[in-house]
């Protein structure tokens, strides 16, 4: 039989371990989000510049005959790309792992190990 002091020490040790796990998960999520934002912004800037230059090239190439058609098609293309990008981002946000999922799972295991509540 455990004394109340050793039981309290054990419970505090479990709590400390779970809090350390939670802190680690929060740090990992923050780093992951920061990386994703950086690469997303860089990719968007590069793609936007490339698309803009391609549109300018097409407008100049068709200046005499079909410049309004090229401008209209380029506008439509940009809108479709923007909509597609928004849908991809929305899908990515919906499929992300839950916050502190590992900590919650460990706490559930601890609770199951202690047995049913009185």
N, C-alpha and C positions, 0 to 999 in steps of 0.2 A: 504494500500500500504506500502511495506517495504522500509525503507531507504537503500541507498547503503551500509552503514556500517553494518546494521543488516543482509542484504542479504549476504555480504561477510563473516560475522561471522558464519552464518548458513552454507554456503558452506564450510568454513574451518572446521567446526565441523563435517560435513559429510565426508570430506576428511580424517580427523583424525580418525574417526571411521573405515573407510574402510582400512586405513593403519594399524590400530591395528589388524583388522581382518586378513589382509594379513600376518602380522608378526606372529600371532597365528597359522595360517595354515602352514607357513613355519616351525615353531618350531615343530608342530605335525608331519609333514612329516619327518623331520630330526630324531625325536625320533623313529618313526615307522621304518624307514630304518635302523637305528642303531640296533634296536631289531631284525629285520629280519636277518641282517648280522650276529649278534652274534649267534642266534639260528641255522642259516644255517651252519656256520662254526663248531659249536659244534656238530651238527648232522652229518655233513660230516666226521669229525674226528672220531666220535664213530662208524659210519657205516664202514668207511675204516678200522679201527682197527679190528672190528668184522669180516669183510670179509677176511681180511688178515689172521687172526687166523683160520678161517674156512678153507681157502685154504691150509694153512700149515698142518692142521689136516688131510685133505683129501689126501694130497701128502704123508704124513707119513703113513696113513692107507693103501694106495695103492702103496707103494714104490716098492714092488717086482714085481707086475704084470702090472699095468696100470698107472704108474706115468706120462708119457707123455700125455696120454689121459686126465688125471685129470688136468694137467697144461693147456692144450689147452682149455678144457671146462671152467676152472676157468677164463682164459683170455677172452674168449668170453662172459662169464657172466659179467665180469667187464666192458667190452666195451658196452654191452647192457644197463647196469645200468647207465653208464656215459652218454650215448646218451639220455636215458629216463629222467635223471635228467636235462640235458641241455634243453630238450623240455619243461619240467615243469617250469623251471626258465623263459624261453622265454615267455611262456603263461602268467605267473604271471606278468611279466614286461609289457606286452601288455594290461592287464586288470586293471592296477592301475588307480586311479582317477587322473584327470588332475590337474596340479599344480595351486593352487589358485582358484579352481573351485568355492568355496563359495564366495570369494571376487568378482569374475567376475559376479556371479549371482546377488549379492547385488548391484553392480554398474549398471547392466542392469535394475534392479527394480527401482533404483533411476532415471535412464534415462527415463524409461517409465513413471514414476510419473511426471516428468517435462513436458512431452508432446512431440509432434513431433518437430524435429529441424526446425528452420526457413528456 
